[in-house]
Each structure stands twice: as structure tokens, then as C-alpha cells.
Amino acid sequence: MAIVSGARAQSIHLMNIDLMHMTENRLTFYFDTPLKTSKAGRPAQVIEINRYTANPACCVYAALTEYMNRTRELRKDSNLWISHR
């Protein structure tokens, strides 16, 4: 995820499925809180993950959609990533 998006760990941690837009070829994650890289007067950061059809085994889009499907029952909030303490 980090390699494909170039996003900071904070941004990846804050990814939220309620703030996600999904199309057939792209996942777009928006943020509703300021990030470390946020600056006044600049557009808010967005993470876009495009489908990679050249090699489906390396497709982050496919991996994320599969992850969301498999973790749907475990999810207690709208955070993308499931974790426990």
C-alpha cells in the first residue's frame, strides 16, 4: 500500500471506508482530518489506488477489495484496517 500510494503511515492508518469512493478501476480515499502534510490553501490529500491489470497477482486494488470483503464481519467502525490491542 505504501509503495503504490507514496502515502505516509499516518495517512494509511486514517483510511476510512466511509470516505472512500470505489469505481471499477479505482479506489479513492479522502480524509476529513488534517494530516501532517496538510497546508492551508492547498487541496486535501487523496490516496488513489488504480487497478493493475498487467499482473493481477500484484494488484493492490484487488487485494484491498478482497480484504474489505473478508473483514466485513469483523469491522466495528468505518476504519479500513482491522486491529486489536
C-alpha positions, -999 to 999 in steps of 0.1 A, spaced: 0 0 0 27 25 10 48 17 -21 19 21 -45 4 52 -30 35 70 -17 15 80 14 27 85 49 19 59 76 -4 84 93 -25 87 60 -26 49 56 -37 45 92 -65 70 88 -80 54 57 -118 52 62 -143 32 41 -170 59 47 -147 84 30 -138 60 1 -151 62 -34 -149 30 -54 -152 26 -92 -145 -4 -114 -108 7 -118 -100 29 -89 -103 33 -51 -101 69 -38 -97 76 -1 -104 111 12 -96 125 47 -117 146 70 -90 154 94 -58 175 88 -27 154 81 9 161 88 13 171 52 -18 194 52 -12 231 44 -36 260 44 -47 269 9 -38 236 -6 -62 208 -16 -67 180 9 -46 149 4 -63 120 -15 -50 84 -19 -59 68 -52 -53 31 -59 -57 21 -95 -64 -14 -108 -33 -31 -121 -43 -54 -150 -9 -62 -162 -3 -86 -133 -34 -93 -111 -12 -110 -85 4 -76 -78 -28 -56 -79 -33 -36 -47 -68 -27 -58 -78 -64 -59 -60 -71 -26 -78 -42 -8 -113 -51 -22 -107 -88 -11 -95 -75 23 -126 -54 27 -149 -84 18 -131 -108 42 -131 -84 71 -166 -70 67 -180 -91 96 -151 -81 119 -153 -44 113 -169 -25 142 -164 10 128 -155 26 94 -117 23 97 -103 4 68 -77 -15 88 -88 -41 115 -66 -42 146 -68 -52 182 -49 -42 213 
